[in-house]
């Protein structure tokens, strides 16, 4: 150890001498900034610390990196000599390991002083002073280095004493009555220029929403009177005398023209001739000679209204709706001002470049599912973006593929999947009862009708048919909040084509229960689903972000009220098929903390609770929860844990797929270090299990959810590598269990059994999950 330190010290000394020989005459290497902040007694320690942090961050230039006081990267920069070729080894070595020297500059000192004084002035520390000088390193071996030393004298901070709005303009005076009530400038708040700028922007937005189309923040002057004593200032807001007259006039909308087949190749927005062919629809004028679009579409989209004042919020909503409706590739707008008598008016023109109406896409893709099934899939997607004339989207998606299980050691079953799904999306609310008035916001609400059929050929065992149709609505109450309501969801599940190999599974105690569940899986699920999604703003600068999803799904209630037919088992049936009755609720809460530019701490909590009743003694297997697999407890194979202390598939195979449990609790946490642009790592811990709601479950003792559920939690940990290629992330997670709940009490924690050197331990415990995308 001591010898290693001697080698490092010797290397640094040689590097330092080497650096000194390359410093040009009269130059000094800039190695750091020292800031001595002296504050008035009225400035708190917290304020002083904040000032020091901000000034240090603003300091320029940024010095070269030092190791034990030596600029080792500059040494590496000079080590190989001057490159003769831009792409040679020396140039590569210099770019990869070196760092160009940063020289001291008197200009930088004065620049920092001016910038820092401006910052202090803007924060209300008026008449503060900053001075700086260069100080050479007293060590003779480092006399080529210098440091910038600054003396900062911070004066007492000024606070707002009062705020006055001086609006002489008659047209603005009335509008400002409501605007000034929401002012950001409050008495006794610190003077801050950033808040003043926000206030000017707030006033401008408020006035533009009241029709002042040409008004800008620069037209507002803010005067500060600091001659009040006791470090107080009066603020006066006034309109600048040089403000253009047009900015002080409220504009109304006269005519709105829509050109839904505009081509960018024309490179012109002159439409005098086209206007003559405009067809009036209500208060809109549509230039669509071919009749491609139903004019009702533009009535739903355009929020501005002829005869009323211009409103910037309505304009923003209109542009957002045009983009989100899905039919238009490009949207342009133009405003033409005019005067009618004493009034100022605007003609509005919207130029819309549509997507091709019909399109088809063929895809060949690799698949990776949460149950360790991987494979390939062919899909053909056809879409019509304007099938009924009001930007309705009709899609048909046909697919076929094969899946096989990773890690099954030759015991898994290959799946062949075939399916066809169709959907029709209306950019409005469609209901048997007319809905005339509803909030549209930035995005139009959608009505979605879907119909689909899927067939899974499960090896040489059986076929599973699934017919699904839904009718529902999607809308946003804010940019971060989404609601999904499906009043009608009909899912018919039918197993068929059982083979002798399948019937042989009845005699195997490991598969008998799954065998029974498959035989009983013909069912009709008539449910209603409500989903609430909320997330942080994508534009947030906060280090903390979150996503929350809540689902509530009741099923079978209406059927039980109106259908009284039963089968020989006493189950209520519709057309001879038992229908399910349950209520299912779950919460998926995700939290992300950006600890540093290269490190994120990600967390997920999932809680699901299903209550079967009436016609059902457990949730249908397509609605049950499970744990294990690439997106769940990664140290356990899919459906290998639970319910409770029940376990299955420890040999790695998934012969049958019968769901998991009625109740689920899961918590995942992982650190995600970022190595470079393309490579990321992970260190994670997963905890969870599933349980049955009823004690009458056929899984046996120890599977019902009780107060001691925490004693049945499975725990796993591992490391991961993620390859980010921009369009998608390929993920490799290697995990092993820490706690196996099915083992006898006292033996469930398996720390003492961890033995990476043992081939048998690796075979029975190490799980490699390969997937696309993050687990959460």
Helices and strands as residue ranges (DSSP letters): H 2-22, E 29-39, H 45-58, H 72-79, H 89-97, H 106-122, E 129-136, G 140-142, E 145-154, E 159-166, H 170-179, G 180-182, H 193-208, G 217-219, E 220-225, E 232-239, G 245-248, E 251-259, G 264-266, H 272-275, E 279-281, E 284-286, H 296-301, H 312-324, E 328-340, E 343-354, E 358-368, E 373-384, E 393-405, E 415-426, E 446-458, E 462-478, E 481-496, H 500-503, G 504-507, H 512-519, E 523-535, E 544-555, H 557-562, E 573-574, E 577-578, E 582-596, E 599-612, E 663-673, E 679-691, G 709-712, E 714-724, E 729-739, G 751-753, H 759-765, E 767-772
